[in-house]
Structure formats: C-alpha cells, structure tokens
Amino acid sequence: MKKQIYKWIFEKIMGWKIEGSFEEEIKKSVLMVMPHTSWHDFYVAIICRGAIGIDINWVGKKELFRFPFGFFFKSLGGAPLDRTGGLNKVESIVSIFNSKEVFRLGLSPEGTRKKVEQLKTGFYYIALQANVPIIPVSINFEKKVIDFGKPFYPTGKLEPDLTILNKHFVNAKGKIPENGYKID
C-alpha cells in the first residue's frame, strides 16, 4: 500500500517517471546518482525510492543519528558512519557493507550541489573494495525522469570504467543545470 501511495505522489502529483529498472535481487550496490545540483534532489530521490519499493541507503556522520533525530534518519535509509579507529571513509563504508545482508548505498560523486570540475572517486573504491556493482542513476529535472542504468562491476581501472559509467549521464539535466558536472 505504501509503495502505491509513493508511486501516486511521484507520478501523478509531482509528474515524474522512472526509466530502467532496479534489480531487486541485487542486495548490495553503490548507486552513482547524478547530477546533484540542488537540495530538491534529496526529496525527489526519497519519494522515488518509495515508489520503487526498494530500500536505498545513505551515510552520514554518526553524530546525526543521536537523539532526537536518529530514528528519523534511520527510517529514511540512513546509516551512521563511524570514522574512529583510524579508518578512512572508504574503509568505514566498506565495513558497513560487510556488516549488512542488504545495503544499497546512494552517493553523488559530485560531492556537493555546486559546480565541480572533477568527480570524487570514493564511490568507485567503495564498490571495488566491497565487491559490489555500481548502478548509475540519473536525475533529469528537464524531463522529470529518474533513469536506472545497468549494474556495472568496477574492474580496478578507474578512467576506463568512469568513461563507461559517465555515458549514462550525458543528457541528464539537474535542477540547476549550470551546476552540473560536465560529461565530456
């Protein structure tokens, strides 16, 4: 019932649609979500997640998950990131993957809503070290479409792999197009 309500809101009220499909049997993955140009991206993604009925997670510093907001953030798919003990972000997130049966992590490689010239590569190394696929997901505000691409397993050769992944985002326009990462 909840899925139908989200889908109705997403499609009928907001006017968005979903292209591609999310393979439910993939229990662990990194979702490479772009372009990320506005705060609107978060609620559109949360409502899309409800419409497809698949749990998709995000990470935040562990302090965000303290009372009184911890329950709320966890209900939205949040997972606390503990960086104590000398672990870097990639290692910390890989340890979350290793501790869960199901963990689908949505990340924006742009790392900010502002214009960037270079993508952050943490998403890639997380997927590589956790041995999970990267699923490219474009948010196209111009066409009001969220498009799920095919799962891609990183080879360890960053540049050629990014060339393949970036093809999914060529025509995607963010809410603020001038802030979007330029795909060559």
N, C-alpha and C positions, 0 to 999 in steps of 0.2 A: 504494500500500500504506500509506504514512504517513497519508494522508487517512482511510482506513478505520479505522486504529488510533485516531487522534484522535476520529473520529466515535463509535466504540465507547466510548471513555473518556467523552466528553461526554454521550452519550445513556444508555448502559447503566450506567456506574459512577456518574456524577455526577447523572443523572436530568434533564438539561436538554434543551431542544429549541430549534430555530431556526424562526422565522416570518419571512415575507417572503423576499426573495431578494437576493443580491448580483449585480449585473450585471457579469459578468467582463470584458465589452468596455470598461467604463469603467476606463481605465488610470490616471487621476489624479482624486483626490477628497479631500474632507475629511469624515471620519466624525465626526459630532457624537454622542458617546457619553455617555449619562446614564441614570439618576443614578449619581453616583460618590460612594459613601458609605463604602467600606471598601477595605482592601488586597486583599480577595478578588476585587475587580473585575478586577485585572490578570491573574491566572492563569486566571480564567473566560474572559476575552477572548482570551488567548493560545491556550487549548485550542479555543475556538470558531473562531478563525482557522484552526487546523489542520484542524478538522472541515469547514470550507467549502473549504479548499484554495486560499485566496486570500491573497497577501501583503498584509498591512496593516502600515503603519509607524508609528513614534512618534519623537519627537525628544527629545534630552537634551543637556545641556551637553557640549561636546567633551571635557572632562576625563574624563567617564565612559568614553570609548572608548579610553583608553590601556591599555597592557599592565598587568595580565593579563586584564582583563575586556572589552576592546574587541571581540574576536572573538565572545564570548558574546552581548553586547548587540546586535551587528550581526546575529547569527543569529536573534535574536528580532524583527527588523524595525527595530531602532534606527538612527537617523541622527544623526550628531554635528551640533550646532548651534554654528556659529562666529559670535560676535557682535562680532568685532573689526572695525575699519574704520568704526565709527560706525553700523552697521546696527542697526535695532531688530529685535525678534523676528519681527514680521510680515514685514519685508523679507528677513530672513535665511531664513525658511522658504519664502517665495516663490522665493528664489534656488535653494533645494534642488529645488522643483518644476520650475523652469526647466532644471535640470541633469540631470533624470532622464527616462527614457522611461516608466517606471511608478512612481508614487508615490501611495499611498493612505494618508493621514495620519489616524490615530485621535487625537482630542482630547476631553477633557472640559471643556466651557465653565464648569463649576463651579470648576475650577482647584484644588480641594482636596477632601478627604474630609469636611470639616467643613461645618456648615450655612452657607449663603450666601444673601444676600437678592437678589443681582444676579449674572447670568452675566457672565463675561468675554467680550468680543466679538472677540478675536483670531482665533478660528476663522473667523468670518464674513469678516473683512477679508482673511485669507489666501486663502479661496476666491474672494472677489471679485477680488483683485489677480492671482491665479494663473489666473483664468477657469476654475475647476473647480466641479463640483457639490458641494453639501453633502448627505451621506446621513445622516439621523437614525437612530441605533441605540440602542434602549432595552435595558437590562439589568434584567430584572424577577426579583428573587430570590423574591418571593412565589409566582410561578407557574413559576419556573425556565425562563424564556423569554428568548432574545435575539431581538429583532424588528428586522429591517432595513426601513427605510422607503424611499420612492421618492426618487430623486435630485432635488435642488432647486437651481436656479441662482439665486444671490442677485441681486437687482435693483439694489442700492445703497440701498434704503430699509430700513434696519435694523429699525425697530419692526414694520412690517407683515410683513416676512419672518420675524422671530422669532415672531410670533403664529402664522404658518403652521407653522413648524418645531416649536414647542412642543406643538402638538396631538398629535404622535407620542408624547409622554412623559406624557400626562395620567394614565394608570393604572399607570405603572411604579413599582414599589417597590424601593428599594435594600436592600442587606443590613441597613443601619441606617436605617430609614425616616425617623426624625426628623431625620437629617442631609441628607435630600434637598431639592433646590431645589423650592420650591412653585410649581407652574404655576397661574396664575390662569385 
